[in-house]
Amino acid sequence: MIISIRNIIAPHFFSTFNSKKTNQIYEGGRNSTKTSMIALKIVYNCLYEDNCSAVCMRNHKIDLRTSVYREIKRACTRMGLIEGVDYKATISPMEIMFFKNENKIYFAGGDDFEAVKGTIDEKKLIKISWFEELTNFKDEETIEQIKATFTRGNNDWFMALYSFNPPKNKYHWVNQWVERKRKDKDNYLISHTDYRTVNPEWVGRLAIQEAENLKKNDPKRYDWIWLGHVIGIEGLIYNPDLIEYVSEDYIEKNNIKILYLDFSIDSGHQTSATACGCYGLGNDGYWYLLDTYYYSPNEKPDKKAPSELSKDLFEFKRNMIIKFKSVPDRETIDSAEGALRNQYYKDFGVRLNPVDKGTNKEQLVDYSQDFIAKKRFRVLDNNNNQIFKKENVNYQWTEDSIKKGKPTPDKNEKEFAADEKYYNTHSKSFSYTYADHTQDEFQYWCKDNLVKLGLKF
């Protein structure tokens, strides 16, 4: 079977597909098909060059099988190759070998590439290294060390391929690295692409609709996610204009049925608050923050123990079930919080679902920003939800962390103004300070329900 490469790659890659420049940077927006093109480029060269093996990398080994390994196998299929006839694919070790010339494609995590190095066939040169999702690697020095490991023995050509969606923060090491390399045109090819020149059938109607909706609702975020532009990080984390606040009796007045309830908890300690949001899906297609439990131990001499918080939260859930005549679906809590989670199970036999918040706060925030940008989220403007509103409009990145390339939110407790009072009817207590606790539980809820919220397909 003869396959024309021009029929299976987007037109914006016609000029770069055959390039063998030593360093090739492929950046751009979502669905620009750069990952698919690189996989095809690797398979093509390994198939038609006599002495050409490749190493495909992600920062963590655990991500290989569902990303680059799957993408390479897909590229083989698109080129008309048949597994077992034209090539052999194995999981342990994770590699692909072409019967025609015995060239191999290896798969390695940045955290274990030394182990893979020991399995490489010394009779075959590594001619290509692919760093997929480059932004997840630690820094430039790390990738240079890895690249040096695989370039040895090459006298004619070698390609290091880098693919990523640019981080929004211009201070991120990858963005600064790319800007420096733009000047080195002899050694670096830099390709920036987006979905607009891709065959619409490849992108899909739903994805294009998603892009157009974001363009309408949040143009700046559209520029970053879909066009791959570095838009910068400003101080305020959320755009409050994308959240619709409705009257506290909005559900009843509009005869909206709440189909089911979700609960999400950010558990505090000696000085930080415990916040729990009750979220409901209405039969009108909107998600609602229905109510909030909030207890701050700050400035209180007698602080609630986990056993008391457990009972408070269960009573909060019971009240929400009765009030909205609905049933709970998902109950989420930060995975780092063990005491309250164990207490809740001991008291009520219910296992709260621990969500891994990870080490990349920016990614956790991105999920919730994507959700807000859909403009399908409403907050009942009741007394208890005022703390969500207060923390949301004051939720900011710290300036120093932005410039260091690793944005972190300001988590300092701030005092309410003298004329402000916040009393939570569920915890039956006043709060004298606020920080980011409702925003944290909101982010945990988004991450724990990506498919349900239309953030992952």
C-alpha positions in Angstrom: 0.0 0.0 0.0 1.3 3.4 -1.0 0.4 6.2 1.4 0.9 9.9 0.5 2.3 11.8 3.5 0.6 15.0 2.2 -2.8 13.3 2.6 -2.2 12.5 6.3 -0.6 15.6 7.7 -1.9 19.2 7.9 -0.7 21.6 5.2 1.2 23.7 7.7 3.7 20.8 8.1 4.4 20.3 4.4 7.5 22.5 4.6 9.0 20.9 7.8 8.2 17.2 7.5 11.3 16.3 5.6 13.6 18.6 7.6 16.5 17.0 9.4 17.6 20.1 11.2 19.2 19.0 14.5 16.7 20.8 16.8 13.0 21.1 15.8 10.6 22.9 18.0 6.9 22.3 17.4 4.7 24.6 19.5 1.2 25.7 19.0 -2.4 25.5 20.1 -4.7 22.6 20.9 -5.6 20.3 18.0 -2.9 21.6 15.7 -2.0 17.9 15.1 1.7 18.5 15.8 1.9 15.4 17.9 0.4 13.3 15.1 2.8 14.8 12.6 5.8 14.1 14.7 4.8 10.5 15.3 4.4 10.1 11.5 7.8 11.7 11.0 9.5 9.2 13.4 7.8 6.2 11.8 8.6 7.4 8.3 12.3 7.8 9.1 12.6 4.6 11.1 10.9 2.7 8.2 12.9 4.1 5.3 16.4 4.8 6.8 18.6 1.8 7.1 20.2 2.8 10.4 17.7 4.9 12.3 16.2 4.2 15.7 14.3 6.6 17.9 13.5 7.4 21.5 10.2 8.9 22.5 10.0 10.6 25.9 7.6 12.0 28.4 8.8 13.4 31.7 7.3 10.5 33.6 7.4 6.9 32.5 3.8 6.3 33.7 2.5 8.6 30.9 4.2 6.8 28.0 1.6 4.1 27.1 -1.4 6.4 26.8 0.4 9.1 24.9 3.5 8.7 22.7 3.3 4.9 22.5 -0.3 5.0 21.4 0.5 7.9 19.0 3.3 5.9 17.3 1.1 2.9 16.9 -1.6 5.1 15.4 1.0 6.6 13.0 1.9 3.0 11.9 -1.7 2.3 11.1 -2.1 5.6 9.2 0.9 4.6 7.1 -0.7 1.3 6.2 1.5 -0.8 8.4 0.1 -4.0 10.0 1.2 -5.1 13.5 2.7 -8.5 13.4 3.3 -8.2 9.6 5.3 -5.0 9.3 6.3 -4.4 12.9 6.3 -5.9 16.4 5.1 -3.8 19.4 5.7 -4.9 22.9 4.9 -3.4 26.3 7.6 -4.9 28.5 10.0 -3.7 27.3 8.0 -0.9 25.7 9.3 -0.7 22.1 8.4 -1.1 18.5 10.6 -2.9 15.9 10.2 -2.8 12.1 10.9 -6.1 10.5 12.1 -4.4 7.3 15.4 -3.1 8.8 15.2 -3.9 12.5 15.1 -0.3 13.5 13.5 0.3 16.8 11.5 3.0 18.6 12.1 3.1 22.3 10.0 4.8 25.0 11.5 6.4 28.0 10.5 8.7 30.9 12.7 11.6 31.7 12.8 10.0 35.2 14.2 6.7 33.9 16.0 7.3 30.6 19.2 5.8 31.9 17.5 2.4 32.3 16.3 2.5 28.7 19.8 3.4 27.5 21.0 0.0 28.7 18.4 -1.8 26.5 19.3 -0.1 23.2 20.7 -2.2 20.3 24.2 -0.8 19.9 24.2 -1.8 16.2 21.5 0.7 15.5 22.1 4.5 16.1 19.6 6.6 17.8 18.9 9.3 15.2 15.7 10.9 16.7 14.8 11.9 20.2 11.3 13.2 20.9 10.5 15.3 23.9 6.7 15.3 24.1 5.0 17.8 26.5 8.3 19.6 26.9 6.8 21.9 29.5 6.6 19.1 32.0 10.4 18.6 32.0 12.3 20.3 34.8 14.5 22.7 32.9 16.8 23.2 29.9 19.7 21.5 31.5 17.7 18.3 32.0 16.8 18.0 28.3 20.3 18.8 27.2 21.7 16.0 29.3 19.2 13.6 28.0 19.8 14.7 24.4 23.6 14.3 24.8 23.0 10.7 25.9 21.4 9.8 22.6 23.4 11.8 20.1 26.6 9.8 20.6 28.0 8.1 17.5 26.1 10.2 15.0 28.2 11.8 12.2 25.7 12.7 9.6 22.4 13.8 11.2 20.4 13.7 14.4 17.0 15.2 15.2 15.8 16.4 18.6 12.0 17.0 18.3 10.3 19.1 20.9 6.5 19.4 21.1 4.3 21.4 23.5 1.5 23.9 24.0 3.2 27.1 25.2 2.6 28.0 28.8 0.7 31.2 29.3 3.4 32.6 31.6 6.2 34.3 29.6 8.6 33.6 32.4 8.2 29.8 32.2 11.6 28.3 31.3 10.3 26.8 28.0 9.0 30.1 26.7 12.3 31.9 27.6 14.3 29.0 26.0 12.3 29.3 22.7 12.8 33.0 22.6 16.6 32.5 22.8 16.6 29.8 20.2 14.7 31.9 17.7 18.0 33.7 17.0 19.8 30.4 16.2 18.2 29.7 12.8 21.1 27.5 11.7 20.5 24.9 14.4 16.8 25.4 15.3 13.6 25.1 13.3 10.7 26.6 15.1 7.1 25.8 13.9 4.0 27.5 15.4 0.7 26.1 14.3 -3.0 25.9 15.3 -6.2 24.1 14.5 -7.4 26.6 11.8 -5.3 25.1 9.0 -6.2 21.5 9.9 -8.8 19.5 8.0 -12.0 20.2 10.0 -12.9 16.5 9.8 -9.7 15.7 11.7 -10.4 18.3 14.4 -14.0 17.4 14.8 -17.2 19.4 15.0 -17.4 19.4 18.8 -13.8 20.6 19.2 -14.3 23.4 16.8 -17.6 24.4 18.6 -15.7 24.3 21.9 -13.0 26.6 20.4 -15.6 29.1 19.0 -17.5 29.2 22.3 -14.3 30.0 24.2 -13.4 32.6 21.6 -16.8 34.3 22.4 -16.7 33.9 26.2 -13.0 34.4 26.9 -11.0 35.6 23.9 -7.7 35.8 25.8 -7.9 32.2 27.0 -8.9 31.2 23.4 -5.7 32.9 22.2 -3.6 30.8 24.6 -5.4 27.4 24.4 -6.4 27.2 20.8 -3.9 29.5 19.1 -0.9 28.7 21.3 -0.1 32.4 22.1 1.8 33.3 25.3 -0.8 35.6 26.9 1.0 36.3 30.2 -0.3 35.8 33.7 -2.0 38.7 35.4 -2.5 39.0 39.1 -6.1 38.0 39.3 -6.6 34.3 38.7 -10.3 34.1 37.7 -12.3 36.5 35.6 -15.3 37.2 37.8 -17.4 38.3 34.9 -17.6 34.7 33.7 -19.4 33.6 36.9 -23.2 34.4 37.0 -24.6 35.2 40.4 -28.4 34.6 40.7 -30.9 35.2 43.4 -31.0 32.7 46.3 -34.5 31.7 45.3 -33.6 31.3 41.6 -34.0 27.5 41.7 -37.5 27.6 43.1 -38.7 30.6 41.0 -37.7 29.0 37.8 -38.9 25.4 38.7 -35.4 24.0 38.1 -34.9 20.4 39.1 -31.5 19.6 40.6 -30.6 16.2 39.1 -27.9 15.4 41.6 -25.5 16.9 44.1 -21.7 17.0 44.4 -19.7 18.0 47.5 -16.1 19.1 47.6 -14.0 19.7 50.7 -10.9 21.7 51.5 -10.0 20.7 55.0 -8.2 23.2 57.2 -6.1 22.9 60.4 -5.2 25.1 63.3 -5.5 28.5 61.5 -6.9 27.7 58.0 -10.6 27.2 57.2 -12.5 24.1 56.3 -14.7 24.8 53.3 -17.2 22.5 51.6 -19.2 23.5 48.5 -22.4 21.8 47.4 -22.7 21.8 43.6 -25.8 20.7 41.7 -26.6 20.0 38.1 -29.9 21.6 37.0 -32.2 20.3 34.4 -31.6 23.5 32.5 -28.0 22.4 31.8 -26.3 24.7 34.3 -24.2 23.9 37.2 -24.9 25.7 40.5 -23.0 26.4 43.6 -26.0 25.9 45.9 -24.5 26.4 49.3 -21.3 26.5 51.2 -20.1 25.2 54.6 -17.3 27.3 56.0 -15.6 27.1 59.3 -12.5 29.2 60.2 -10.7 28.4 63.4 -8.6 31.5 63.1 -8.8 33.8 66.2 -11.0 31.2 68.0 -9.5 29.8 71.2 -11.7 26.7 71.1 -11.3 25.1 67.7 -13.4 22.3 66.3 -11.9 18.8 66.2 -12.1 16.5 63.1 -14.9 14.6 64.9 -17.0 17.8 65.1 -16.2 18.8 61.5 -17.2 15.4 60.4 -20.7 15.7 62.0 -21.1 19.3 60.7 -20.3 18.2 57.1 -22.7 15.2 57.3 -25.4 17.4 58.6 -24.7 19.9 55.8 -25.1 17.2 53.2 -28.3 16.0 54.8 -29.8 19.5 54.7 -28.9 19.9 51.0 -30.5 16.6 50.1 -33.7 17.6 51.9 -33.7 21.2 50.6 -33.1 20.3 46.9 -34.8 16.9 46.9 -31.8 15.3 45.2 -29.2 12.7 45.8 -25.4 13.0 46.2 -23.2 11.7 43.3 -19.6 12.6 44.1 -18.0 13.6 47.4 -14.5 14.9 47.0 -11.7 15.8 49.4 -8.0 16.7 49.0 -6.0 13.5 49.0 -3.4 15.0 51.4 -6.1 15.3 54.1 -6.3 12.0 56.0 -7.7 12.8 59.4 -11.1 14.2 58.4 -11.5 11.6 55.6 -10.9 8.7 58.1 -13.1 10.4 60.7 -15.9 10.7 58.2 -15.7 7.1 57.2 -15.6 6.0 60.8 -18.7 8.1 61.7 -20.8 7.5 58.6 -19.3 4.7 56.6 -18.9 7.0 53.6 -15.6 7.1 51.7 -14.8 10.6 50.5 -13.1 10.5 47.1 -9.5 11.7 47.5 -8.4 13.9 44.5 -4.7 14.3 43.9 -4.1 18.0 43.6 -0.5 17.3 42.3 2.4 19.6 42.4 1.4 21.9 39.5 -1.1 24.4 40.9 -1.3 26.2 37.5 -2.7 23.0 35.9 -5.2 22.6 38.7 -6.4 26.2 38.2 -6.5 25.6 34.4 -9.2 23.0 34.8 -11.5 25.3 36.8 -10.7 28.2 34.4 -11.8 26.0 31.5 -15.0 25.2 33.3 -15.8 28.8 34.1 -15.1 29.8 30.5 -18.0 27.6 29.4 -20.4 30.1 31.1 -22.5 27.2 32.4 -21.8 28.0 36.1 -24.1 29.9 38.4 -23.8 30.8 42.1 -26.8 31.3 44.3 -26.3 34.7 45.8 -27.2 33.6 49.4 -25.5 34.5 52.7 -23.3 31.4 52.9 -21.9 31.7 49.4 -20.7 35.2 50.0 -17.4 33.7 51.2 -16.9 32.1 47.7 -17.6 35.5 46.1 -15.1 37.2 48.4 -12.3 34.7 47.9 -12.9 34.5 44.2 -12.6 38.2 43.4 -9.5 38.4 45.6 -7.8 35.3 44.4 -4.4 36.3 42.9 -1.0 34.9 41.9 1.9 36.2 44.0 4.1 38.4 41.8 7.4 36.8 42.8 6.2 33.3 41.8 5.1 34.5 38.3 8.5 35.9 37.6 10.1 32.7 38.8 8.0 30.8 36.2 6.1 28.7 38.8 3.0 30.7 39.7 1.5 30.1 43.1 -1.7 31.7 44.6 -1.5 34.1 47.5 -2.6 31.9 50.4 -2.2 34.5 53.2 -5.2 35.0 55.5 -6.6 38.5 55.1 -8.9 40.3 57.5 -12.4 41.3 56.5 -13.0 45.0 56.5 -14.4 46.6 59.6 -17.9 46.9 58.1 -17.9 43.3 56.8 -19.3 40.3 58.7 -19.5 36.8 57.5 -21.5 34.2 59.5 -22.0 30.7 58.2 -25.3 29.2 59.1 -24.1 25.6 58.8 -21.0 25.9 61.0 -22.8 28.4 63.2 -19.8 30.6 63.5 -18.3 33.9 62.4 -15.2 34.2 60.2 -12.8 37.1 60.7 -10.4 36.3 57.9 -10.5 34.8 54.4 -7.9 33.3 52.0 -8.4 30.8 49.2 -10.2 27.8 50.8 -13.4 27.9 48.7 -11.3 28.3 45.6 -9.3 25.2 46.5 -12.4 23.0 47.0 -13.8 24.4 43.7 -10.7 23.3 41.9 -10.7 19.8 43.6 -14.3 19.4 42.4 -13.4 20.4 38.8 -10.5 18.0 38.7 -12.5 15.1 40.2 -15.2 15.5 37.6 -13.4 16.3 34.3 -15.6 14.1 32.1 -18.8 15.1 33.8 -18.1 18.8 33.4 -17.1 18.4 29.7 -13.4 19.1 30.4 -12.2 15.8 29.2 -13.6 13.4 26.5 
